[in-house]
Amino acid sequence: MQPGSIVSFRNRDWVLLPAEEPDVALLRPLTGTSEDVVAVHLPLAQLLGYTFPFERLSPSRFPWPSSDEVADAQSVHLLWQAARLLLREGAAPFRSLGRISVRPRTYQLVPLMMALRIWPVRLLIADDVGVGKTIEAGLIVRELWEQGEIRRFAVLCPPYLCDQWQKELQEKFHFDAVVINSATAGRLDRQTPPGRSV
């Protein structure tokens, strides 16, 4: 079984994660988060497996779909939405794909993959007009947000693009962005608690 495989252990499905030690298997519940990862000592699990078969790691098996289980369109849509939500913490390489309202083109994922390989993320995205720089930047920010790497961010742009960025971040990436410019700075400063700054 390779990392990324879905395995059965203790009557539950898990994702097998890479481990540094060969005698240890790191397992994350299929529907769990990275905080739910458990370590299993493989020789001990094999030994216990003779008495308690559910203590032994084995590849998961899923039943084939059946035409008897076909449901209505509303149920299919509900299942699709649930699968999207599972992508946030699932076995997919990007957690953010379940939280965006845009279908990125393949080339728009390249800056995201580049950004995830460096820390701190410092990336200049310079493409032609209309290629999708906003989407590329939004994908990076949403992914870092979902991984818990960032809790706030700033977008520096010309004043005439502020409303466009705010709208795109809200509609496509579900961020409630606040525009800070000369017209809004005073109001935002008054709303900020004492001892803090905008």
N, C-alpha and C positions, 0 to 999 in steps of 0.2 A: 504494500500500500504506500502510495506516494503522498507527500504533502499536498493538500487540496482535495484529497479523496474524502468521500462521505463514508463514515464508519458507524457501526452499531456497537454501543457499549452501555451496559446497565439498562437495557431496554429503551434506549434513546438514541437518536441520530446526532452525530457530531461531525465537525469538520476537522480533519487531521492537519495540524499546523507543523511547520518546520521546527525541529528541536536540535539543540547542540549535542546532547548526549544520545548515543544510539540505543540505550536501554530505556529511554523515557519517551513517551508519546504525549504531546501537548494537544489537548482536545478543546474545541470551542463548540458549545451547543449550536446546532444548525440555526435555531431561532434566537440565539443569545448574543451577547455583546462581548467585546474583548475583555471585559472585567470578569466574565464567567469562565475563563479558560482554566482547565484543570490539568495537572500532570499525572500521568499513569506510569508506574514502574512496570514495564512489560514482562520481565520474568515473574514477578509476583502475580500479575494478572493472569499469566498462563497457568501458574500453579493453582491459583484459586479457581480457575476455569474448570478444573476437573470436578469440583464440588458444586460450584455455582457457575453454570454455563454463561450467564449474562455478564460475568466479570471478564470475559475474553473478548478482545477486539476482533471484529469481523466486518467485511464489507457490507454496507447497507443494501438491502434489496427493496425495490419499490414495485408494486403491482403494475402491470400494463394497463393503460386506459381501456375502458370498456364502453361500447356504444350504449349500454344500459345506464350509464352514469351521466349521459349528456343532459345538461340543464338548460334553463332559459338564458337569454342574453344578459339579464340583470345579474344572475349568479356568476356568469363568466366575467362580466365587468368587475364584480366584487373580488373575484379570485385574482384578476389581473392587477387590481389596485393593491391587494394584499402582497402579491409577489413584488410589486414595485417597492412597497414599504420594507419588505425583507431585504432588498438590495442594500438598504442603508447600513445594516450590520451583518450582512450575509457574506457569502464566500466570493462575491464579486470583487474585482480589484479596486473599484471605485465606490466608496460609500455614498457619494453625493448624487449618483444617478437616480436614486429614488426620490430626491427632493428638488428636482429641477423640472421646469415646464417647457423644455425645449429639447429637440432631438439634435444633438450636435453632429456635425459632419465629421468624417474621419480625421481630416487634417486639423480640425479644431481641438482634438484630443492631444495633439503633439506637444503644445506648450504645457498642458497639464502633466503629461508624463515627464517632461523635462523639469518642471518645477518640483515634482515629488522626489527627485533625485538629489536636490540640493537643499541645504539648510544653513542659514536662513534663505528663504526664497527671494532671489533678486533676479528678475527676468524682465527684459525689455521686449514688448510685443509691438512690432512695427510692420504692419501689412497695409495693403492698398485699402482705399475706402470701400466699405461694404463687404469686406471679406469675413468679418465677424470678430473683431478684436474685443468687443464688449463681451461676447459669449465666451471667448477664450479666457479672458480675465475672470469672468464670473464663475467659470468652471473651476479655476484654481482656487478662488476664494471659498467657494462652497465646499470643495473637497477638504481644504485645510480646516474649515469650520467644523465639518462633520467628524474629522479625526481628532478634534479637540486641540489642535495646534494653535489656533487663534481664537480670540473672543471679540475682537474689534478690528476694523480696518478703515482705511481712508482711500478715496479715489480722488486724485488730483486731475482736474480737467478744465478746459476753458469754460468761462461762465455760460456760454450759449449751449453747452452740452450737459449742464447740470441736470436739467429736467429729464433729458433723455436717459442719462445714467440712472437717475432715481427710478424712473419708470421701468427700465430694463431689469434692474436689480429686484424690484418688487414683483413684476409679472413673471419673470423667467427663473429667478433664483430664490424668491421668497425672503428677501431681506427688506426690512423697513428702514431704508436709507434716509438720512436727514441731510438736506443741502445746507452747507455752511458758506454763506457769502456775506457781502456787506449789508444786504437787506435783512438777513435772518440772524446774524451774529449777536446783535443786542438782545433780541427776544430769547434766544437759546442760552445766552449768558445769564439772564435773569431767572431762567428755569433750572439752572444748574445749582445743586446744593452747595452751601458754603464750604470752602476748602478744596473745591474741585474746579477744573476748567473744562471748557468745551473741547 
